[in-house]
Amino acid sequence: MTTKQNVLTAIACVVATGVMHAPAFAAPTEESVTEASTLAVPGGPWPAGDQRGMANTLGAGTWMRCAYYMSQPGAKSYELSHVRSNDMTQSPFGAPLVYEYRPTASVPYSKHAFNGEHIVSGEPGAQGTQMDALGHFAYLQNVWTPDKPIPVDEAKYYGGYGQIDVKPTPGSPLLKLGIENVPPIITSAVLLDARSYIGKGKALTAGQLVTAADIDGMLEAQGLGWRGLIPGDVLYIYTGWSDIWEDDMYYTMGPGLASDALKYIEDRKVVLVALDNPFTDPVNDGQLTGKSGPPAGTPEGLPFVIHHHNLTQSGIHQIQNMKLDELAKDKVWTSCTMILPLRSKGASGSPVRPVAIGSGS
């Protein structure tokens, strides 16, 4: 960062936090803080060997926006994750997560009593509200058919890494692009209410798409057309699919992002996208069992094209199974969000507890 940018960043940070009250200075507004923050957000290109993707945009600029949202009158914190338990809805794509609770114990010759639990089985990073590592997805050169072994040695990952770089043996952890490479995501979040805008007050249906035009339309409808999506933003999209979180049907299908939204959010350098659905991608009823194909417009051989592009091409991070209903109910369209995945070395994902701090419109 240049000296000029350092000075501008320092001034804007003071303004954003409301410390500067002298008459010569106007009160900070969301517009002025947002504009000032862009000077301190890196624009790329990212260095060779990068393992952070769009998380490279995080830093002084995104923290500046956070400071503004957290300091607003009426700001409150929102939990954006589902409670984790043995009774929660679980993904069929990950091993079931089972906790076992141990009896109360003590330490000999002490007055202490303590409790604990352990995981009997399961894949914590693939169940509940969870975040994908960039190494979670790779891509093959050709469409694989199950009459042949999977050509894993041909797999390619984000940043041009090959299978030998990322997962050289079947039992290896991720040597590159594991979840431990994701920094704390502390930045501005934009919530778009697709349930209201597209669904007209009803939850979106299985296979229904949220297109690039829908994103533009929601930004305008929610009074955010002046800012749009800017580098370092997290994008939250409320579809209403989480209304059936406790239903067995939840993981069998769902609405999701349309493929034309990929370049849209990539061009704007969104750091992370998260919906209140299980896949991020749209999935038709019967698609997972082979009784129907993917939604119209899905590229051939890429039924989960959103996962593919975000994780292997653009470096946009993803969270599945968000809980966005309270944030949407209070119309908190912009906020400071904080997301800290576990630093599990070589893991392909992590459970997360995202929170948002902001005030309603």
Summary of the structure (lengths in Angstrom):
residues: 361
radius of gyration: 21.5
end to end distance: 34.3
largest distance: 74.8
contacts: 1171
relative contact order: 0.19
helix: 29%
strand: 19%
